[in-house]
């Protein structure tokens, strides 16, 4: 499976260094090459999860009050290795203190996927991911900056100048794109779901910074107005969007805006640690999911694979279950493209901020990164085999380096 075509090709793949050198039959490998017999299994590009939160390892009150940056980094490093072992060779982190994890993986401290980090989640006072305690007032009113903000999970901005500073700081720290919340959040403690966050001046500031750095911004949003305003300012991907109506989905299609959805919540119960308010918001967003997906498919939106798992180690393990949840609403070939070439197209919009420009991502072709997984089963017919990666993913290669081989 080359990441694009909906049919399998009978071919061999020649890897040299980090890149795919050739694809075809009877390839000349030269002396000293290692030969791996795939045994008729399916070779696929490594998977792309376009919506993760590698460092949001616990509920927000614990991230604010219990976990130091060192603890978060250590735990996120373990999460990164486990994601790689599920076949995800590239992830886009959609907000949180993940830039350090990205750098540590690239520097070879521990195995993990290639990380496109958004850096600190950009929100507003009382917005999604404003993690301050109720007893901590605004920093302009005698309060202090949140611990979670200081270590890079989020930045609450109020006003154009603060947005300019926060967005620029994220890129200074090494972010590849920006993540903004333009509606409230399900998991947030102090944020109603329906609030339309950010003024035009604030949105314009974020858009200007992203453009200046040659990248883009994505938005966390559920409702029409928030999505529409974000598109007007140049947002390239909408995360969630569960309560959008057809007019706005048509606007997304016209403006070539990607949709990143997680299907896990469509048939799941709210996490047990949620409050009554969080459960109510969860059920509200869940109620619009199926209709939103129907409309997105009708208007042929570009849909990328996202798992959006966070809050606990047990929750991160649900990443593999996203394959099963998506199988209830998409065909197997659609899901495989979402998790490879489409996701790669989206994250490569980061342009010059993309550190990984030696090769293409999400595809198998000459000049692509040698990010490969070898699968027992026929994922273009039945993606459920990927829900058991320990058993059915037999080989995992990233950058031409083999991290798993159980052949």
C-alpha positions in Angstrom: 0.0 0.0 0.0 1.7 3.2 -1.2 -0.4 5.5 0.9 -2.4 6.8 -2.0 -3.8 4.1 -4.2 -6.7 2.0 -3.0 -5.2 -1.2 -4.5 -2.1 -3.1 -3.3 0.9 -3.4 -5.6 3.1 -6.5 -5.8 6.5 -4.9 -5.3 9.7 -4.7 -3.3 11.1 -1.6 -1.6 14.7 -0.7 -1.5 15.8 1.5 1.3 19.1 3.5 1.6 19.8 5.5 4.7 16.7 7.3 5.8 14.9 7.2 2.4 13.2 4.9 0.0 15.5 4.5 -3.0 13.3 2.4 -5.3 10.0 0.5 -5.6 9.5 -2.3 -8.0 10.4 -5.9 -8.9 13.8 -7.5 -9.2 15.6 -4.5 -7.7 19.3 -4.4 -7.6 20.3 -3.9 -4.0 24.1 -4.0 -4.3 26.5 -5.9 -2.0 26.1 -5.8 1.8 22.4 -5.0 1.7 20.1 -6.6 4.3 17.2 -8.4 2.8 13.9 -8.8 4.7 11.4 -11.3 3.3 7.9 -9.8 3.9 6.4 -13.2 3.2 3.5 -11.8 1.2 2.3 -9.5 4.0 1.2 -5.9 3.4 3.8 -3.1 3.6 2.4 0.3 4.4 3.8 3.8 5.1 4.1 4.4 8.8 1.0 5.9 10.2 0.3 9.6 10.9 -1.8 10.6 13.9 -2.7 14.2 13.2 -4.1 15.0 16.6 -2.3 13.8 19.7 -1.4 15.4 23.1 1.7 13.6 24.1 2.3 15.6 27.3 -1.3 16.0 28.7 -0.7 12.9 30.8 -3.2 13.6 33.5 -6.3 15.6 34.3 -5.8 19.3 34.2 -5.9 20.0 37.9 -3.1 17.4 38.4 -1.0 18.9 35.6 -1.4 22.3 37.4 -0.7 21.1 40.9 1.2 17.8 41.0 3.4 17.2 38.0 6.7 19.0 37.3 8.0 19.5 33.9 10.6 16.8 34.4 7.9 14.3 35.4 5.8 15.2 32.3 8.7 14.9 30.0 9.6 11.5 31.4 6.1 10.2 31.1 5.6 11.7 27.6 8.8 10.0 26.5 7.2 6.7 27.4 4.0 7.6 25.6 6.1 8.4 22.5 7.8 5.0 22.4 4.4 3.3 22.8 2.9 5.3 20.0 5.8 4.2 17.7 5.3 0.6 18.7 1.7 1.0 17.4 3.0 1.9 14.0 2.7 5.7 14.3 5.9 7.0 12.9 4.7 10.6 12.7 2.4 12.5 15.0 1.1 16.1 15.1 0.9 17.2 18.7 -2.1 19.5 19.0 -1.1 21.4 22.1 0.9 20.9 25.3 4.5 20.8 26.5 5.7 18.5 23.8 8.5 20.5 22.1 11.1 19.1 24.5 9.9 15.5 23.8 10.2 16.3 20.0 13.8 17.5 20.5 14.8 14.5 22.7 13.5 12.0 20.1 15.3 13.8 17.3 18.5 13.8 19.4 18.3 10.1 20.0 17.6 9.9 23.7 14.7 7.5 23.3 12.6 6.0 20.4 9.5 7.8 19.3 7.6 9.1 16.3 8.5 12.2 14.3 6.7 15.0 16.2 5.1 18.1 14.7 4.6 20.0 17.9 2.2 23.0 18.2 3.8 24.0 21.5 1.6 25.7 24.1 -2.1 25.5 23.4 -3.3 29.1 22.7 -6.4 29.9 24.6 -8.0 32.8 26.5 -8.9 33.5 30.1 -11.7 31.0 30.9 -11.0 29.2 27.6 -10.3 25.6 26.8 -7.1 24.5 28.6 -7.0 27.5 30.9 -5.7 25.3 33.8 -5.5 27.9 36.6 -7.1 27.0 39.9 -10.2 28.9 40.9 -8.2 30.5 43.7 -5.7 32.0 41.2 -7.0 35.2 39.7 -5.8 36.7 36.4 -2.1 37.8 36.5 -3.2 41.4 35.8 -5.4 41.2 38.9 -2.9 40.0 41.5 -2.6 36.4 40.4 0.3 34.4 39.0 0.9 32.6 35.8 -0.2 29.0 36.0 2.4 26.3 36.7 1.0 24.4 33.6 1.5 27.6 31.6 5.1 28.1 32.8 6.1 24.6 31.7 4.5 25.0 28.3 1.1 23.3 28.3 -0.9 26.4 27.3 -0.8 30.2 27.2 -3.9 32.2 28.0 -3.9 35.4 26.0 -6.2 38.4 26.3 -5.7 41.0 23.6 -3.8 41.3 20.4 -0.4 42.1 21.9 -0.5 39.0 24.1 -1.5 36.8 21.2 1.4 38.2 19.1 3.8 37.5 21.9 2.5 34.0 22.7 2.4 32.9 19.0 5.9 34.2 18.4 7.2 32.5 21.5 5.8 29.2 20.4 7.7 29.4 17.1 10.8 30.6 18.9 10.6 27.5 21.1 10.4 25.2 18.0 6.7 24.8 17.2 5.9 23.7 13.7 2.4 25.2 13.6 0.0 26.9 16.0 -3.1 25.5 17.8 -5.9 27.9 18.9 -9.1 27.2 20.8 -12.0 29.1 19.2 -14.7 27.3 21.3 -14.6 26.0 24.8 -13.6 22.5 25.6 -15.3 19.3 26.9 -12.5 18.5 29.3 -12.1 22.1 30.5 -13.2 23.0 34.0 -14.0 26.7 33.5 -14.9 26.8 29.8 -18.5 26.6 28.5 -18.5 24.7 25.2 -20.4 27.3 23.2 -18.2 30.4 23.9 -16.8 32.0 20.8 -13.3 32.7 21.8 -10.9 35.4 20.6 -11.6 38.8 19.0 -10.9 39.5 15.4 -7.8 41.3 16.4 -6.6 38.3 18.4 -7.3 35.8 15.5 -5.7 38.2 13.1 -2.6 38.4 15.2 -2.2 34.6 15.3 -2.8 34.3 11.5 -0.2 37.0 10.9 2.4 35.3 13.0 1.8 31.9 11.4 2.1 33.5 7.9 5.2 35.3 8.9 6.8 32.0 10.0 5.7 30.3 6.8 3.4 27.9 8.6 -0.3 27.7 9.5 -2.7 27.4 12.4 -5.4 24.9 13.3 -8.4 25.5 15.6 -10.2 23.5 18.2 -13.9 24.3 17.4 -17.3 22.8 17.5 -19.8 25.5 16.3 -20.4 27.2 13.0 -19.5 30.7 14.0 -16.1 29.7 15.5 -15.2 27.6 12.5 -16.3 30.2 10.0 -14.4 33.0 11.6 -11.3 30.8 11.8 -11.5 30.0 8.1 -11.9 33.7 7.3 -8.5 34.3 9.0 -6.8 31.4 7.2 -7.1 28.4 9.4 -6.0 25.2 7.5 -7.5 22.5 9.7 -10.5 22.2 12.0 -10.2 19.9 15.0 -13.5 18.2 16.1 -16.2 20.4 14.5 -19.0 18.1 15.8 -21.7 20.7 15.8 -21.1 22.2 12.4 -23.9 22.6 9.9 -23.9 22.0 6.2 -23.2 25.6 5.2 -20.0 25.8 7.1 -18.9 22.3 5.9 -19.4 23.5 2.3 -17.2 26.6 3.2 -14.5 24.2 4.4 -14.6 22.3 1.2 -14.5 25.5 -0.9 -11.5 26.8 1.0 -9.7 23.4 1.1 -9.7 23.2 4.9 -8.9 19.8 6.4 -11.0 18.2 9.1 -9.3 16.2 11.8 -11.7 14.0 13.8 -11.4 11.3 16.5 -14.1 8.6 16.1 -13.5 7.1 19.6 -16.0 9.4 21.3 -18.8 8.5 18.8 -19.5 5.3 20.6 -17.8 5.8 24.0 -18.9 6.9 27.4 -17.4 10.0 29.0 -14.2 9.3 31.0 -15.0 8.3 34.6 -13.1 11.2 36.1 -15.3 13.8 34.3 -17.5 16.1 36.4 -21.2 16.4 35.7 -20.5 19.6 33.6 -17.9 17.8 31.5 -20.1 14.9 31.0 -22.9 17.2 29.7 -20.5 18.8 27.3 -19.3 15.4 26.1 -22.8 14.2 25.4 -23.6 17.5 23.5 -20.6 17.2 21.2 -21.2 13.4 20.7 -24.8 14.1 19.7 -23.7 16.0 16.6 -20.9 13.7 15.4 -22.7 11.3 13.1 -24.5 14.1 11.1 -21.3 16.1 10.9 -19.5 13.1 9.4 -22.3 12.5 6.9 -22.0 16.0 5.7 -18.2 15.9 5.6 -18.3 12.8 3.4 -21.0 14.3 1.2 -18.9 17.4 0.5 -15.7 15.3 0.2 -13.7 17.1 2.9 -10.1 16.0 3.4 -10.3 14.1 6.6 -7.2 13.1 8.6 -6.7 10.5 11.3 -6.7 11.8 14.8 -7.0 9.9 18.1 -7.0 12.9 20.7 -6.2 10.5 23.5 -4.9 12.0 26.8 -5.6 12.3 30.5 -4.1 8.9 31.6 -1.8 6.1 30.5 -4.9 3.9 30.1 -6.4 6.5 27.8 -3.3 6.6 25.6 -3.6 2.9 25.0 -7.0 3.6 23.3 -5.0 5.1 20.3 -5.1 1.6 18.6 -8.9 1.5 19.2 -9.4 4.5 16.9 -9.0 2.1 13.9 -12.1 0.2 15.1 -14.2 3.3 15.8 -13.4 4.7 12.4 -14.3 1.4 10.7 -17.9 2.1 11.7 -18.1 5.2 9.6 -15.4 5.0 6.9 -14.2 2.3 4.5 -10.9 0.6 5.2 -9.2 2.2 2.3 -10.5 5.6 3.3 -9.1 5.1 6.8 -5.7 3.9 5.5 -5.4 7.1 3.4 -6.5 9.3 6.3 -3.7 7.7 8.4 -1.0 8.1 5.8 -0.9 10.4 2.8 -3.8 12.8 3.9 -2.4 13.3 7.3 1.1 13.9 5.8 -0.3 16.5 3.4 -1.8 18.4 6.3 1.2 18.4 8.6 3.6 19.3 5.7 1.7 22.6 5.5 4.1 23.8 8.1 6.5 24.6 5.3 9.9 25.8 6.4 9.1 25.1 10.0 9.0 21.4 9.1 12.3 19.9 10.3 11.8 16.8 8.2 12.2 17.9 4.6 14.7 15.3 3.4 11.9 13.1 2.2 8.1 12.8 1.8 5.9 11.5 4.6 2.9 9.2 4.5 3.8 7.5 1.2 6.0 4.7 -0.2 7.8 6.0 -3.3 11.4 7.0 -4.2 12.4 9.9 -2.2 10.0 9.3 0.7 11.2 8.7 4.2 11.7 5.0 5.0 8.9 4.9 7.5 7.4 1.5 7.0 5.2 -1.0 8.8 4.7 -4.7 7.8 1.2 -6.0 8.6 -0.4 -9.4 9.0 -3.8 -9.2 7.4 -5.4 -7.1 4.7 -5.8 -3.6 6.1 -7.3 -2.2 2.9 -10.2 -4.7 3.5 -10.3 -4.8 7.3 -8.4 -2.3 9.4 -9.4 -4.1 12.6 -6.1 -6.0 12.4 -4.3 -2.7 13.4 -6.2 -2.6 16.7 -3.8 -5.3 17.8 -0.5 -3.9 16.9 1.5 -6.2 19.2 0.3 -9.2 17.2 -0.3 -7.9 13.7 2.3 -5.3 13.1 5.4 -7.4 12.5 8.0 -4.8 11.5 8.3 -1.1 12.3 10.9 1.1 10.6 11.4 4.8 11.0 14.1 6.7 9.1 15.4 3.4 7.8 16.0 2.1 11.3 14.1 -1.0 12.4 12.5 -0.6 15.9 10.5 -3.9 15.8 11.0 -7.1 13.8 9.1 -10.2 14.9 9.3 -12.0 11.5 
